[in-house]
Amino acid sequence: VMYSSATSLVLSFGRGTHILSLDPDTRKFVLTGANIRVPSRGPYYSLNEGRYFDWPDGLRNYISDVKQGKGKWGKKYSSRYVCSLVADVHRTILYGGGGGKPKPPLRV
């Protein structure tokens, strides 16, 4: 369950993943996304750029390239990092992209 201006519940029972959103008027969850799939590519990456100089050289070079549209897919990526694991993962599930914690221990 994710709480924000909207409350969402993401469920999977092995045959698809579904999003239910809380309707504040009826106080019931309603289906707002059926059989969702994480896009294979997305326009965002989620990394703490305040720690840019702590990143491995290869990651810094890669992020610099994709921000300019010089990556394998030829499209510009942009940063979306709110320092909230739930919000960052939720956005990645809906729109695709990548994220991680590029500081030892490296997690991507």
MARDREN-653545 format. One line per 10 residues: number of its first residue (from 1); for each residue x negated, y, z of N, C-alpha, C, O, CB. Coordinates in nm, 3 decimals, m for minus. Glycine has a CB too. Example, Ala and Ser with C-alpha at 12.3 -4.5 7.8 and 13.67 -1.06 7.14 Angstrom:
2
1> m1.319 m0.569 0.780 m1.230 m0.450 0.780 m1.320 m0.330 0.780 m1.424 m0.332 0.846 m1.131 m0.447 0.905 ~ m1.285 m0.225 0.708 m1.367 m0.106 0.714 m1.290 0.003 0.787 m1.341 0.114 0.804 m1.408 m0.060 0.572
//
This chain:
108
1> m0.085 m0.118 0.000 0.000 0.000 0.000 m0.089 0.123 0.000 m0.183 0.131 0.078 0.096 0.001 0.122 ~ m0.059 0.218 m0.088 m0.134 0.343 m0.094 m0.041 0.457 m0.056 0.068 0.471 m0.111 m0.195 0.365 m0.235 ~ m0.085 0.539 0.038 m0.006 0.652 0.082 m0.066 0.781 0.028 m0.186 0.803 0.039 0.002 0.657 0.235 ~ 0.017 0.865 m0.031 m0.023 0.999 m0.077 0.107 1.073 m0.099 0.202 1.055 m0.023 m0.113 0.993 m0.210 ~ 0.112 1.158 m0.202 0.239 1.222 m0.232 0.341 1.119 m0.279 0.462 1.144 m0.280 0.221 1.332 m0.339 ~ 0.291 1.004 m0.317 0.376 0.890 m0.352 0.321 0.768 m0.278 0.200 0.758 m0.255 0.381 0.866 m0.509 ~ 0.408 0.678 m0.243 0.365 0.555 m0.178 0.385 0.441 m0.277 0.497 0.417 m0.323 0.443 0.529 m0.045 ~ 0.277 0.371 m0.308 0.281 0.263 m0.406 0.240 0.132 m0.342 0.156 0.127 m0.252 0.191 0.295 m0.525 ~ 0.300 0.026 m0.390 0.268 m0.109 m0.347 0.231 m0.186 m0.473 0.312 m0.196 m0.566 0.387 m0.177 m0.269 ~ 0.110 m0.241 m0.477 0.064 m0.316 m0.593 0.061 m0.463 m0.553 m0.004 m0.501 m0.455 m0.077 m0.267 m0.642
11> 0.132 m0.546 m0.630 0.145 m0.688 m0.598 0.105 m0.774 m0.716 0.128 m0.740 m0.832 0.288 m0.720 m0.554 ~ 0.045 m0.888 m0.684 0.019 m0.989 m0.785 0.043 m1.125 m0.722 m0.002 m1.153 m0.611 m0.125 m0.978 m0.841 ~ 0.116 m1.209 m0.794 0.141 m1.344 m0.748 0.080 m1.446 m0.843 0.125 m1.560 m0.851 0.292 m1.368 m0.733 ~ m0.023 m1.403 m0.915 m0.093 m1.492 m1.008 m0.039 m1.488 m1.149 m0.101 m1.545 m1.239 m0.085 m1.630 m0.957 ~ 0.071 m1.424 m1.171 0.129 m1.412 m1.305 0.165 m1.267 m1.333 0.282 m1.234 m1.353 0.253 m1.503 m1.321 ~ 0.065 m1.184 m1.335 0.087 m1.042 m1.360 0.076 m0.960 m1.234 0.092 m1.011 m1.123 0.223 m1.021 m1.423 ~ 0.049 m0.835 m1.253 0.036 m0.741 m1.142 0.140 m0.633 m1.163 0.159 m0.583 m1.274 m0.108 m0.680 m1.134 ~ 0.208 m0.596 m1.055 0.319 m0.503 m1.063 0.301 m0.390 m0.962 0.247 m0.411 m0.854 0.452 m0.576 m1.040 ~ 0.349 m0.272 m0.999 0.346 m0.158 m0.908 0.488 m0.122 m0.871 0.575 m0.106 m0.956 0.273 m0.036 m0.972 ~ 0.510 m0.109 m0.742 0.638 m0.063 m0.691 0.612 0.069 m0.618 0.515 0.082 m0.545 0.704 m0.169 m0.595
21> 0.700 0.165 m0.640 0.685 0.297 m0.577 0.802 0.321 m0.484 0.916 0.285 m0.514 0.675 0.409 m0.682 ~ 0.773 0.383 m0.372 0.878 0.410 m0.273 0.961 0.529 m0.318 0.909 0.638 m0.342 0.816 0.437 m0.134 ~ 1.091 0.506 m0.330 1.184 0.614 m0.362 1.222 0.680 m0.230 1.287 0.617 m0.147 1.312 0.561 m0.439 ~ 1.181 0.806 m0.209 1.206 0.869 m0.079 1.354 0.891 m0.049 1.392 0.903 0.067 1.135 1.001 m0.073 ~ 1.437 0.897 m0.153 1.580 0.918 m0.129 1.649 0.791 m0.080 1.727 0.795 0.015 1.648 0.966 m0.257 ~ 1.619 0.678 m0.144 1.683 0.552 m0.105 1.602 0.475 m0.002 1.651 0.381 0.060 1.707 0.465 m0.227 ~ 1.475 0.516 0.015 1.381 0.448 0.105 1.362 0.301 0.066 1.344 0.214 0.152 1.430 0.458 0.249 ~ 1.367 0.276 m0.065 1.345 0.142 m0.119 1.235 0.149 m0.224 1.214 0.252 m0.288 1.476 0.083 m0.180 ~ 1.165 0.037 m0.239 1.063 0.028 m0.343 1.130 m0.006 m0.476 1.216 m0.095 m0.482 0.954 m0.077 m0.307 ~ 1.089 0.064 m0.582 1.140 0.039 m0.715 1.023 0.007 m0.807 0.914 0.062 m0.792 1.222 0.160 m0.769
31> 1.047 m0.082 m0.902 0.943 m0.123 m0.996 0.909 m0.006 m1.089 0.997 0.044 m1.160 0.987 m0.248 m1.077 ~ 0.784 0.037 m1.088 0.741 0.147 m1.175 0.632 0.104 m1.274 0.596 0.181 m1.362 0.690 0.263 m1.090 ~ 0.582 m0.015 m1.260 0.482 m0.068 m1.353 0.484 m0.219 m1.351 0.451 m0.280 m1.249 0.341 m0.016 m1.319 ~ 0.524 m0.280 m1.462 0.532 m0.426 m1.469 0.417 m0.480 m1.554 0.383 m0.423 m1.658 0.669 m0.471 m1.528 ~ 0.360 m0.589 m1.508 0.253 m0.657 m1.581 0.143 m0.561 m1.625 0.102 m0.561 m1.741 0.310 m0.728 m1.703 ~ 0.096 m0.480 m1.533 m0.010 m0.384 m1.567 m0.142 m0.458 m1.583 m0.164 m0.563 m1.524 m0.021 m0.275 m1.458 ~ m0.228 m0.400 m1.662 m0.363 m0.453 m1.684 m0.461 m0.337 m1.678 m0.431 m0.227 m1.723 m0.373 m0.529 m1.821 ~ m0.575 m0.364 m1.622 m0.680 m0.262 m1.619 m0.733 m0.249 m1.760 m0.777 m0.348 m1.819 m0.794 m0.299 m1.516 ~ m0.732 m0.128 m1.817 m0.788 m0.110 m1.951 m0.935 m0.151 m1.954 m1.008 m0.130 m1.858 m0.772 0.036 m1.997 ~ m0.978 m0.209 m2.066 m1.116 m0.255 m2.076 m1.214 m0.137 m2.075 m1.328 m0.153 m2.031 m1.136 m0.337 m2.203
41> m1.172 m0.024 m2.121 m1.253 0.098 m2.118 m1.164 0.210 m2.070 m1.044 0.213 m2.099 m1.316 0.131 m2.259 ~ m1.222 0.302 m1.998 m1.146 0.417 m1.951 m1.230 0.542 m1.961 m1.351 0.533 m1.984 m1.098 0.396 m1.808 ~ m1.170 0.658 m1.944 m1.241 0.783 m1.963 m1.315 0.835 m1.840 m1.378 0.941 m1.845 m1.145 0.887 m2.008 ~ m1.310 0.761 m1.730 m1.364 0.812 m1.604 m1.468 0.719 m1.542 m1.467 0.598 m1.564 m1.252 0.835 m1.506 ~ m1.555 0.779 m1.466 m1.642 0.703 m1.377 m1.629 0.767 m1.239 m1.602 0.886 m1.227 m1.792 0.702 m1.427 ~ m1.648 0.687 m1.138 m1.629 0.734 m1.001 m1.755 0.703 m0.920 m1.770 0.594 m0.865 m1.505 0.668 m0.937 ~ m1.844 0.802 m0.914 m1.969 0.791 m0.839 m1.992 0.922 m0.766 m1.954 1.028 m0.816 m2.089 0.756 m0.932 ~ m2.052 0.916 m0.651 m2.081 1.037 m0.574 m2.200 1.109 m0.637 m2.315 1.074 m0.614 m2.110 1.002 m0.425 ~ m2.170 1.211 m0.718 m2.277 1.283 m0.786 m2.360 1.369 m0.692 m2.466 1.419 m0.730 m2.220 1.369 m0.895 ~ m2.314 1.387 m0.571 m2.396 1.455 m0.472 m2.520 1.375 m0.436 m2.616 1.429 m0.381 m2.314 1.483 m0.347
51> m2.517 1.247 m0.466 m2.632 1.158 m0.441 m2.706 1.124 m0.571 m2.779 1.025 m0.576 m2.585 1.029 m0.373 ~ m2.687 1.205 m0.675 m2.745 1.180 m0.807 m2.893 1.145 m0.802 m2.938 1.053 m0.871 m2.724 1.300 m0.895 ~ m2.970 1.217 m0.722 m3.114 1.194 m0.720 m3.154 1.069 m0.641 m3.271 1.031 m0.639 m3.184 1.315 m0.661 ~ m3.058 1.006 m0.576 m3.083 0.878 m0.510 m3.052 0.761 m0.602 m3.085 0.646 m0.571 m2.999 0.867 m0.383 ~ m2.988 0.788 m0.716 m2.951 0.682 m0.809 m3.075 0.626 m0.878 m3.174 0.696 m0.895 m2.850 0.734 m0.913 ~ m3.068 0.499 m0.919 m3.177 0.444 m1.001 m3.186 0.521 m1.133 m3.085 0.571 m1.184 m3.154 0.292 m1.028 ~ m3.307 0.529 m1.189 m3.329 0.604 m1.313 m3.237 0.557 m1.426 m3.182 0.638 m1.500 m3.474 0.590 m1.358 ~ m3.220 0.428 m1.439 m3.135 0.374 m1.546 m2.992 0.422 m1.535 m2.929 0.453 m1.636 m3.138 0.222 m1.544 ~ m2.939 0.429 m1.413 m2.802 0.477 m1.394 m2.792 0.625 m1.426 m2.696 0.668 m1.490 m2.755 0.450 m1.250 ~ m2.889 0.703 m1.381 m2.888 0.847 m1.411 m2.888 0.869 m1.563 m2.813 0.952 m1.614 m3.010 0.918 m1.346
61> m2.973 0.796 m1.633 m2.980 0.809 m1.779 m2.848 0.769 m1.845 m2.800 0.836 m1.935 m3.094 0.725 m1.835 ~ m2.791 0.658 m1.799 m2.665 0.609 m1.856 m2.553 0.712 m1.836 m2.481 0.744 m1.930 m2.626 0.474 m1.793 ~ m2.539 0.763 m1.714 m2.433 0.860 m1.685 m2.454 0.987 m1.767 m2.358 1.044 m1.819 m2.429 0.894 m1.534 ~ m2.577 1.032 m1.778 m2.606 1.149 m1.860 m2.561 1.126 m2.005 m2.502 1.215 m2.067 m2.757 1.182 m1.856 ~ m2.588 1.007 m2.057 m2.548 0.975 m2.195 m2.397 0.972 m2.212 m2.345 1.032 m2.305 m2.607 0.842 m2.237 ~ m2.325 0.902 m2.124 m2.180 0.889 m2.142 m2.108 1.022 m2.120 m2.002 1.045 m2.178 m2.125 0.783 m2.048 ~ m2.163 1.108 m2.036 m2.102 1.240 m2.018 m2.109 1.321 m2.147 m2.026 1.410 m2.170 m2.171 1.316 m1.903 ~ m2.207 1.292 m2.232 m2.225 1.363 m2.358 m2.164 1.287 m2.477 m2.173 1.332 m2.591 m2.373 1.386 m2.383 ~ m2.102 1.172 m2.449 m2.044 1.094 m2.557 m2.146 1.014 m2.636 m2.120 0.974 m2.750 m1.970 1.183 m2.650 ~ m2.264 0.991 m2.576 m2.372 0.919 m2.645 m2.379 0.772 m2.605 m2.476 0.704 m2.638 m2.506 0.986 m2.617
71> m2.278 0.724 m2.536 m2.279 0.583 m2.494 m2.235 0.492 m2.607 m2.210 0.538 m2.719 m2.188 0.563 m2.374 ~ m2.225 0.365 m2.578 m2.189 0.263 m2.677 m2.054 0.293 m2.743 m2.035 0.262 m2.861 m2.185 0.127 m2.611 ~ m1.961 0.352 m2.669 m1.826 0.372 m2.720 m1.807 0.509 m2.785 m1.703 0.534 m2.845 m1.726 0.357 m2.608 ~ m1.907 0.596 m2.775 m1.902 0.724 m2.844 m1.798 0.822 m2.792 m1.761 0.916 m2.863 m1.878 0.701 m2.985 ~ m1.751 0.803 m2.671 m1.655 0.899 m2.616 m1.709 0.956 m2.487 m1.782 0.888 m2.414 m1.518 0.833 m2.593 ~ m1.673 1.078 m2.458 m1.722 1.144 m2.337 m1.646 1.094 m2.215 m1.523 1.086 m2.215 m1.709 1.297 m2.350 ~ m1.721 1.061 m2.113 m1.663 1.022 m1.986 m1.670 1.142 m1.891 m1.754 1.229 m1.908 m1.737 0.898 m1.927 ~ m1.582 1.145 m1.795 m1.587 1.251 m1.694 m1.579 1.188 m1.555 m1.528 1.077 m1.538 m1.474 1.354 m1.715 ~ m1.628 1.262 m1.460 m1.633 1.214 m1.322 m1.501 1.241 m1.251 m1.443 1.349 m1.263 m1.748 1.280 m1.245 ~ m1.454 1.142 m1.179 m1.339 1.156 m1.092 m1.375 1.084 m0.963 m1.357 0.962 m0.952 m1.207 1.097 m1.157
81> m1.424 1.158 m0.867 m1.467 1.099 m0.740 m1.405 1.178 m0.627 m1.435 1.296 m0.610 m1.622 1.096 m0.728 ~ m1.320 1.113 m0.550 m1.255 1.183 m0.439 m1.301 1.128 m0.305 m1.252 1.169 m0.200 m1.104 1.172 m0.450 ~ m1.395 1.035 m0.308 m1.451 0.977 m0.186 m1.346 0.902 m0.106 m1.355 0.892 0.017 m1.514 1.086 m0.100 ~ m1.247 0.851 m0.174 m1.144 0.770 m0.111 m1.135 0.641 m0.192 m1.089 0.641 m0.306 m1.005 0.845 m0.105 ~ m1.179 0.533 m0.133 m1.182 0.406 m0.204 m1.046 0.372 m0.264 m1.037 0.329 m0.379 m1.227 0.295 m0.111 ~ m0.940 0.392 m0.187 m0.806 0.356 m0.234 m0.768 0.438 m0.357 m0.722 0.382 m0.457 m0.703 0.376 m0.123 ~ m0.788 0.569 m0.350 m0.751 0.655 m0.464 m0.837 0.627 m0.586 m0.786 0.622 m0.698 m0.762 0.802 m0.425 ~ m0.968 0.607 m0.566 m1.057 0.581 m0.679 m1.024 0.448 m0.746 m1.022 0.439 m0.868 m1.202 0.582 m0.632 ~ m0.998 0.345 m0.667 m0.964 0.214 m0.724 m0.827 0.221 m0.793 m0.810 0.165 m0.901 m0.963 0.105 m0.614 ~ m0.732 0.289 m0.732 m0.599 0.302 m0.790 m0.607 0.367 m0.929 m0.544 0.319 m1.023 m0.507 0.384 m0.697
91> m0.683 0.474 m0.940 m0.699 0.543 m1.069 m0.766 0.450 m1.171 m0.726 0.446 m1.287 m0.781 0.673 m1.053 ~ m0.866 0.375 m1.128 m0.936 0.284 m1.219 m0.843 0.174 m1.267 m0.849 0.135 m1.384 m1.058 0.224 m1.150 ~ m0.757 0.122 m1.179 m0.661 0.019 m1.219 m0.567 0.073 m1.327 m0.538 0.003 m1.424 m0.579 m0.030 m1.097 ~ m0.521 0.196 m1.311 m0.425 0.252 m1.406 m0.487 0.297 m1.537 m0.431 0.273 m1.644 m0.355 0.367 m1.343 ~ m0.604 0.361 m1.531 m0.659 0.426 m1.650 m0.788 0.365 m1.701 m0.834 0.400 m1.809 m0.682 0.570 m1.621 ~ m0.848 0.273 m1.625 m0.974 0.214 m1.666 m1.091 0.302 m1.626 m1.073 0.412 m1.574 m0.975 0.190 m1.816 ~ m1.209 0.254 m1.650 m1.330 0.325 m1.612 m1.413 0.241 m1.519 m1.401 0.118 m1.516 m1.296 0.460 m1.546 ~ m1.497 0.306 m1.444 m1.584 0.232 m1.353 m1.618 0.316 m1.233 m1.596 0.437 m1.230 m1.710 0.187 m1.424 ~ m1.672 0.250 m1.135 m1.711 0.321 m1.015 m1.800 0.234 m0.930 m1.822 0.117 m0.959 m1.589 0.364 m0.936 ~ m1.851 0.292 m0.825 m1.935 0.215 m0.737 m2.005 0.301 m0.635 m1.977 0.420 m0.621 m2.035 0.138 m0.816
101> m2.095 0.239 m0.566 m2.176 0.305 m0.465 m2.321 0.279 m0.503 m2.380 0.179 m0.461 m2.143 0.253 m0.320 ~ m2.380 0.370 m0.583 m2.515 0.344 m0.635 m2.625 0.381 m0.537 m2.714 0.460 m0.570 m2.535 0.420 m0.763 ~ m2.620 0.326 m0.421 m2.722 0.347 m0.320 m2.744 0.212 m0.254 m2.647 0.141 m0.228 m2.681 0.459 m0.216 ~ m2.865 0.175 m0.226 m2.886 0.042 m0.168 m2.797 0.018 m0.046 m2.791 0.104 0.042 m3.033 0.025 m0.130 ~ m2.730 m0.093 m0.038 m2.723 m0.197 m0.141 m2.633 m0.149 m0.255 m2.522 m0.101 m0.231 m2.670 m0.331 m0.082 ~ m2.680 m0.164 m0.380 m2.610 m0.117 m0.498 m2.480 m0.195 m0.516 m2.480 m0.318 m0.517 m2.698 m0.130 m0.623 ~ m2.370 m0.122 m0.529 m2.239 m0.185 m0.551 m2.174 m0.116 m0.669 m2.150 0.005 m0.665 m2.147 m0.177 m0.424 ~ m2.145 m0.191 m0.774 m2.078 m0.134 m0.891 m1.961 m0.221 m0.929 m1.890 m0.191 m1.025 m2.176 m0.119 m1.010
//
